Amino acid sequence: MGTLDTPCFDTLSSHPPDPRVISNSAMWQSERWNLAVKKVPTKENLTGAIQLAFRLFRQRRHYDVVYTVGARESEMYGFLCAMLGTGKQPHVATEILLDEMQPNRLAWRIKRRLRSFAFRNTSKMIVFSNGERALYSRQLQLPIERIHFVPFHTNIQQPRFTRLGAYGFAAGRSLRDYETFFAAVEKLDFPFIVVADRASVAHLNKPSNVELHCDIPRARYLELLENARFVVVPLKADYRSTGQVVVLEASSLGKPVIASDVVGIRDYISHGVDGLLVAPGNPDALMASIHILMADDAICHKLAAAAMQRVEADHTFSAFAAKCLKIMAEASQQRGSI
C-alpha cells in the first residue's frame, strides 16, 4: 500500500494516445483527463442542457468522442443525434439515473420510449454498478455490450487514516432508509450523528441518541465524517444504484463501513473483508453489525485498512479517468459500427 499523505493526482505514464473528447465533465484532479477532454461550461437546468446539446452537436466534428454526464444533458444531445444524425463522432453517456419503474402509468411508458429514442445511437454508456448493466439495457433498449461498469472514484483528494471517534455516523439522501436505521439504533447506548436532507427524515421519529443535521455545507459534513468511529449507509432495496459516494469517502478517511446489501454497493464492499453488509430493511441485522464496530477496535482497524487498499487500487481519480478514457477510445475505434 502506498503512502497516504500525498495528493490524489494522477501522473502521466506510457499508454496509447487518448481520444480527443468534448464534454460537460471536468476532473481537475486528473492531468491525463484535462489533456484529453475539452470542458464545455453549462448551467444545471433544462435551458442549460438544451444549450449544451447544441454546442456539443456543433463542435462534435472537431473531436473523436462526445461524452455527456447527466440525464438531461445526455438526453438532449441524444435527441439531436437521433433526429439529425451523429456524424462520425461516437456518443458516450453516464449518470443517466433511471426513474422508478412504473409500467402501469402512461406517463412513465411515454418517457421510457422517448429515452429509448434519445439513446438509440449512443455508442457506449457508463454505469457505476455491475448490476445496473442489464437494467439499463432493458429500459433503454440498448445492447448490453454497449453498457460498461466503471468503479466510481472517491472525492477525497488525500486519502488518509483518521482516528476512530466516539460516535457512529450515517449520511446521504438518495434511497436512504433512515426508518430502519433509527429502529436499529434507538435502544443502543451509543451516540450517532446523521446528515440528511429534510425529505429523507420527514415524519420519522428521531431517537434521543441521534443528532440530526439537515442540508449542511459539505465542509461540515466532512468534519463530522472525519471524527466518526464508523459509518453506516442504510439503503432501501431498489434496482437503482446509490450510496457509493459516502462509502468511498468514509473508506478514504479510514472509517469502517456498514452498508445495506443492495445492487449499488456489492461492487464496493466485500462482506467481512473491507466492510460489513446487512440485509436491507432489517433493523436487527443492522444493530448486530453496529454492535461489532462499537465494541471491537481490532475489527474496525482491519476493515478500514482493507477498504483503504481497495480505494488506492480501484477508486482514485487516476483509475477512474483511465477506465473512462479507455472506453471512449474503444468507442472511437468502433465508430460507424452502430
Beta strands, then each sheet from edge to edge (+ up, - down):
strand 1: 21-23
strand 2: 37-39
strand 3: 65-69
strand 4: 91-94
strand 5: 124-127
strand 6: 147-149
strand 7: 168-171
strand 8: 192-196
strand 9: 210-214
strand 10: 230-233
strand 11: 257-260
strand 12: 276-278
sheet 1: 2+ 1+ 3+ 4+ 5+ 6+
sheet 2: 9+ 8+ 7+ 10+ 11+ 12+
end
